Amino acid sequence: KLRCIYCQTPLVLGKIFLGGHGGFAPLYAVLRCACFTYPIIEGIAYLHKNSRSESARAFLLKKDYPMALLSILHIQLPRVSQQLVALCVFLFFRLHFILRHWAGIIMIFPLVVPRNHKNSFRYFLQRDKIRSFYFYYLIADTIHDRHSFFVDVGCGAGSFSKILSSVVAPENAYGVDKSFINLLLARQFFVDGRTPLICADADLGLPLQ
């Protein structure tokens, strides 16, 4: 169960605006606690208490899902361009089952990743060739109970979370990261759709009971 890292009270699923498919988590919804209402965007619980959350929540109430997504991505564009980009990004992720390959990542990276993050792009293309990547498999080999619960803190784009969900039930392998962009890439291209992804600052505490 999730809890608010600010007031420490349980987070309760509120209204579901756009449900998932096949038992997957809601794509667009809200989570409520005693102090705030947080948005769920593209199946990612965004647990930051800031203006992006408030803006996304306002668009969710209008059922404007593309603009809710763009609010969290925090892309600054003129209003007409903003609406067009929001729609394109939203439709892109609705078609992710067709575009689950490197071409999809190449398409989305220039839109959501700052230009100075070239190392991030290089990592996504070459991550399985990095030596430290194989430590994930060594750790996974030590797990023998499929019903265990694991939290991947600082999960990034879900490299370890993906491996975890192959040795434990996907709904028991939690991914927590401060960056929504990382989690968005994880959700769309790497992790199982049932894997809970949480955007939160782990330095303030884990949002888990």
One Martini backbone bead per residue (centre of mass of N, CA, C, O) as a GRO file, in nm:
protein
  209
    1LYS     BB    1   0.099   0.034   0.017
    2LEU     BB    2   0.037   0.370   0.002
    3ARG     BB    3   0.207   0.678   0.099
    4CYS     BB    4   0.257   0.983   0.220
    5ILE     BB    5   0.560   1.172   0.250
    6TYR     BB    6   0.427   1.419   0.417
    7CYS     BB    7   0.171   1.290   0.613
    8GLN     BB    8   0.165   0.956   0.631
    9THR     BB    9  -0.084   0.879   0.476
   10PRO     BB   10  -0.290   0.709   0.304
   11LEU     BB   11  -0.339   0.605  -0.027
   12VAL     BB   12  -0.627   0.668  -0.231
   13LEU     BB   13  -0.823   0.570  -0.474
   14GLY     BB   14  -0.992   0.747  -0.691
   15LYS     BB   15  -1.062   0.862  -0.973
   16ILE     BB   16  -1.118   0.707  -1.288
   17PHE     BB   17  -1.058   0.814  -1.618
   18LEU     BB   18  -0.838   0.588  -1.727
   19GLY     BB   19  -0.811   0.271  -1.792
   20GLY     BB   20  -0.684  -0.018  -1.803
   21HIS     BB   21  -0.562  -0.331  -1.933
   22GLY     BB   22  -0.571  -0.646  -1.817
   23GLY     BB   23  -0.523  -0.539  -1.503
   24PHE     BB   24  -0.406  -0.279  -1.516
   25ALA     BB   25  -0.327   0.011  -1.433
   26PRO     BB   26  -0.424   0.311  -1.423
   27LEU     BB   27  -0.363   0.575  -1.636
   28TYR     BB   28  -0.599   0.780  -1.525
   29ALA     BB   29  -0.577   0.937  -1.201
   30VAL     BB   30  -0.627   0.946  -0.838
   31LEU     BB   31  -0.467   1.034  -0.525
   32ARG     BB   32  -0.550   1.021  -0.175
   33CYS     BB   33  -0.506   1.227   0.111
   34ALA     BB   34  -0.491   1.453   0.377
   35CYS     BB   35  -0.317   1.687   0.185
   36PHE     BB   36  -0.363   1.550  -0.114
   37THR     BB   37  -0.379   1.532  -0.483
   38TYR     BB   38  -0.274   1.282  -0.701
   39PRO     BB   39  -0.151   1.190  -1.004
   40ILE     BB   40  -0.217   0.962  -1.271
   41ILE     BB   41   0.027   0.903  -1.532
   42GLU     BB   42   0.059   0.649  -1.732
   43GLY     BB   43   0.063   0.465  -1.459
   44ILE     BB   44   0.191   0.704  -1.278
   45ALA     BB   45   0.276   0.800  -0.964
   46TYR     BB   46   0.260   1.148  -0.875
   47LEU     BB   47   0.450   1.242  -0.567
   48HIS     BB   48   0.434   1.563  -0.612
   49LYS     BB   49   0.413   1.878  -0.437
   50ASN     BB   50   0.303   2.064  -0.709
   51SER     BB   51   0.216   2.240  -0.994
   52ARG     BB   52   0.200   1.992  -1.177
   53SER     BB   53  -0.012   1.841  -1.021
   54GLU     BB   54  -0.233   2.060  -1.033
   55SER     BB   55  -0.249   2.080  -1.340
   56ALA     BB   56  -0.310   1.783  -1.404
   57ARG     BB   57  -0.567   1.766  -1.233
   58ALA     BB   58  -0.728   1.977  -1.392
   59PHE     BB   59  -0.721   1.817  -1.663
   60LEU     BB   60  -0.858   1.561  -1.561
   61LEU     BB   61  -1.134   1.695  -1.496
   62LYS     BB   62  -1.153   1.756  -1.823
   63LYS     BB   63  -1.030   1.512  -1.985
   64ASP     BB   64  -0.723   1.620  -2.056
   65TYR     BB   65  -0.472   1.409  -2.110
   66PRO     BB   66  -0.252   1.546  -2.280
   67MET     BB   67  -0.216   1.796  -2.082
   68ALA     BB   68  -0.147   1.633  -1.833
   69LEU     BB   69   0.114   1.517  -1.946
   70LEU     BB   70   0.252   1.790  -2.020
   71SER     BB   71   0.261   1.902  -1.731
   72ILE     BB   72   0.467   1.690  -1.627
   73LEU     BB   73   0.686   1.740  -1.852
   74HIS     BB   74   0.728   2.051  -1.889
   75ILE     BB   75   0.654   2.187  -2.170
   76GLN     BB   76   0.760   2.481  -2.339
   77LEU     BB   77   0.493   2.631  -2.523
   78PRO     BB   78   0.292   2.740  -2.725
   79ARG     BB   79  -0.036   2.679  -2.709
   80VAL     BB   80  -0.083   2.551  -2.987
   81SER     BB   81   0.165   2.365  -2.978
   82GLN     BB   82   0.097   2.226  -2.712
   83GLN     BB   83  -0.161   2.079  -2.806
   84LEU     BB   84  -0.029   1.921  -3.036
   85VAL     BB   85   0.190   1.776  -2.875
   86ALA     BB   86   0.005   1.641  -2.673
   87LEU     BB   87  -0.148   1.467  -2.878
   88CYS     BB   88   0.096   1.317  -2.997
   89VAL     BB   89   0.198   1.188  -2.734
   90PHE     BB   90  -0.060   1.042  -2.657
   91LEU     BB   91  -0.086   0.869  -2.919
   92PHE     BB   92   0.183   0.732  -2.898
   93PHE     BB   93   0.110   0.576  -2.627
   94ARG     BB   94  -0.141   0.428  -2.749
   95LEU     BB   95   0.079   0.290  -2.972
   96HIS     BB   96   0.305   0.123  -2.813
   97PHE     BB   97   0.245  -0.174  -2.917
   98ILE     BB   98   0.385  -0.097  -3.199
   99LEU     BB   99   0.650   0.085  -3.068
  100ARG     BB  100   0.836  -0.153  -2.924
  101HIS     BB  101   1.122   0.019  -2.989
  102TRP     BB  102   1.387   0.214  -3.073
  103ALA     BB  103   1.228   0.411  -3.250
  104GLY     BB  104   1.050   0.517  -3.020
  105ILE     BB  105   1.278   0.646  -2.856
  106ILE     BB  106   1.385   0.835  -3.077
  107MET     BB  107   1.116   0.998  -3.097
  108ILE     BB  108   1.090   1.092  -2.781
  109PHE     BB  109   1.358   1.222  -2.683
  110PRO     BB  110   1.356   1.515  -2.809
  111LEU     BB  111   1.095   1.595  -2.637
  112VAL     BB  112   1.182   1.502  -2.313
  113VAL     BB  113   1.497   1.556  -2.352
  114PRO     BB  114   1.747   1.726  -2.288
  115ARG     BB  115   2.021   1.812  -2.478
  116ASN     BB  116   2.239   1.756  -2.230
  117HIS     BB  117   2.138   1.427  -2.235
  118LYS     BB  118   2.330   1.226  -2.403
  119ASN     BB  119   2.397   0.995  -2.203
  120SER     BB  120   2.112   0.878  -2.187
  121PHE     BB  121   2.086   0.789  -2.480
  122ARG     BB  122   2.334   0.603  -2.480
  123TYR     BB  123   2.230   0.413  -2.260
  124PHE     BB  124   1.973   0.299  -2.402
  125LEU     BB  125   2.140   0.173  -2.646
  126GLN     BB  126   2.390   0.035  -2.437
  127ARG     BB  127   2.307  -0.108  -2.161
  128ASP     BB  128   2.371  -0.425  -2.234
  129LYS     BB  129   2.703  -0.342  -2.249
  130ILE     BB  130   2.721  -0.285  -1.958
  131ARG     BB  131   2.872  -0.435  -1.700
  132SER     BB  132   2.674  -0.358  -1.457
  133PHE     BB  133   2.416  -0.490  -1.578
  134TYR     BB  134   2.485  -0.795  -1.480
  135PHE     BB  135   2.419  -0.758  -1.175
  136TYR     BB  136   2.116  -0.790  -1.200
  137TYR     BB  137   2.122  -1.098  -1.259
  138LEU     BB  138   2.267  -1.183  -0.998
  139ILE     BB  139   2.048  -1.084  -0.807
  140ALA     BB  140   1.807  -1.243  -0.930
  141ASP     BB  141   1.933  -1.532  -0.864
  142THR     BB  142   1.864  -1.494  -0.539
  143ILE     BB  143   1.564  -1.529  -0.621
  144HIS     BB  144   1.292  -1.769  -0.504
  145ASP     BB  145   1.039  -1.581  -0.431
  146ARG     BB  146   0.760  -1.481  -0.610
  147HIS     BB  147   0.613  -1.331  -0.341
  148SER     BB  148   0.795  -1.112  -0.323
  149PHE     BB  149   0.907  -0.786  -0.222
  150PHE     BB  150   1.016  -0.505  -0.431
  151VAL     BB  151   1.239  -0.210  -0.431
  152ASP     BB  152   1.337   0.020  -0.684
  153VAL     BB  153   1.561   0.258  -0.610
  154GLY     BB  154   1.630   0.432  -0.872
  155CYS     BB  155   1.521   0.288  -1.157
  156GLY     BB  156   1.464   0.460  -1.388
  157ALA     BB  157   1.399   0.270  -1.687
  158GLY     BB  158   1.386  -0.042  -1.563
  159SER     BB  159   1.610  -0.259  -1.569
  160PHE     BB  160   1.560  -0.412  -1.292
  161SER     BB  161   1.250  -0.428  -1.291
  162LYS     BB  162   1.230  -0.619  -1.530
  163ILE     BB  163   1.384  -0.852  -1.397
  164LEU     BB  164   1.213  -0.879  -1.141
  165SER     BB  165   0.936  -0.946  -1.302
  166SER     BB  166   1.061  -1.244  -1.375
  167VAL     BB  167   1.088  -1.351  -1.048
  168VAL     BB  168   0.838  -1.187  -0.980
  169ALA     BB  169   0.564  -1.042  -0.934
  170PRO     BB  170   0.501  -0.752  -1.094
  171GLU     BB  171   0.321  -0.626  -0.849
  172ASN     BB  172   0.600  -0.665  -0.650
  173ALA     BB  173   0.769  -0.455  -0.843
  174TYR     BB  174   0.894  -0.165  -0.745
  175GLY     BB  175   0.920   0.169  -0.886
  176VAL     BB  176   1.152   0.437  -0.793
  177ASP     BB  177   1.146   0.787  -0.902
  178LYS     BB  178   1.205   1.130  -0.961
  179SER     BB  179   1.172   1.075  -1.269
  180PHE     BB  180   0.929   1.081  -1.509
  181ILE     BB  181   1.081   1.015  -1.768
  182ASN     BB  182   1.197   0.748  -1.682
  183LEU     BB  183   0.917   0.613  -1.620
  184LEU     BB  184   0.795   0.647  -1.900
  185LEU     BB  185   1.001   0.466  -2.043
  186ALA     BB  186   0.950   0.221  -1.872
  187ARG     BB  187   0.647   0.180  -1.933
  188GLN     BB  188   0.668   0.174  -2.260
  189PHE     BB  189   0.952  -0.030  -2.296
  190PHE     BB  190   1.022  -0.232  -2.028
  191VAL     BB  191   0.799  -0.281  -1.830
  192ASP     BB  192   0.551  -0.412  -1.683
  193GLY     BB  193   0.217  -0.313  -1.664
  194ARG     BB  194   0.202  -0.418  -1.342
  195THR     BB  195   0.420  -0.232  -1.255
  196PRO     BB  196   0.484  -0.021  -1.007
  197LEU     BB  197   0.502   0.336  -1.052
  198ILE     BB  198   0.701   0.594  -0.874
  199CYS     BB  199   0.697   0.945  -0.832
  200ALA     BB  200   0.966   1.018  -0.606
  201ASP     BB  201   1.135   1.133  -0.314
  202ALA     BB  202   1.341   0.926  -0.132
  203ASP     BB  203   1.467   1.138   0.069
  204LEU     BB  204   1.169   1.160   0.217
  205GLY     BB  205   1.080   0.874   0.154
  206LEU     BB  206   0.889   0.602   0.133
  207PRO     BB  207   0.563   0.536  -0.033
  208LEU     BB  208   0.542   0.297   0.196
  209GLN     BB  209   0.387   0.063   0.434
   0.00000   0.00000   0.00000
